[in-house]
Amino acid sequence: MKHIFKAGKDPEKPVLLLLHGTGGNENDLMPLAAHIDPEASVLSVRGNVSENGMPRFFKRLAEGVFDMEDLEFRTEELYNFIAESAITYDFDRSNVVAVGYSNGANIAANLLFTYSDALKAAILHHPMVPNRHTELPALAGVPVFIAAGTNDPICPAQESEDLKDFLEGAGADVNLHWENHGHQLTMPEVEAAKVWYGKI
């Protein structure tokens, strides 16, 4: 997978796994990572799927309708890529924190829905429920931050509430943060994520 790895100043800090939104690339969230934790290492990945030339992490059939078969395949692909990267770049596989936006947040959420050991924690900006028909693994105590917009036309408020319920049902420690905005990534939610990250 196309990616950027940037070694941090403090190897004890988590590796921030950056997952962009539709049409983005591996450069998009680099400033976000620097803001959240300037001393952490960064693994920023580009989605392997192209939708009309726009990179994505998995296919969709329509707006908000996921190709579940491709989602499963791409989630496993990303999970294996993280493991390979940990060997290549010599970082602790168990110390990875995802930072995802929109489509990237959805595949990060599906990592949590699929594997108990995929992520140490996750910051999900405007995610949806990736799969309503699966049994989640045990996520006891895994910290998850969800940033949602009250006026988000792509991700209705109920999606955020349902995702919180699914994750908490599996034992995750979820913080659902609301902003009075739409689907865009805003500085107030980034600041809230940074404060939350500093406590995990």
Secondary structure, DSSP 4 states (H G I P E B T S, - for coil): --EEEE--S-TTSPEEEEE--TT--TTTTHHHHHHH-TTSEEEEE--SEEETTEEESS-EEETTEE-HHHHHHHHHHHHHHHHHHHHHTT--TT-EEEEEETHHHHHHHHHHHH-SSS-SEEEEES---S-SSSPPPP-TT-EEEEEEETT-SSS-HHHHHHHHHHHHHTT-EEEEEEESS-SS--HHHHHHHHHHHTT-
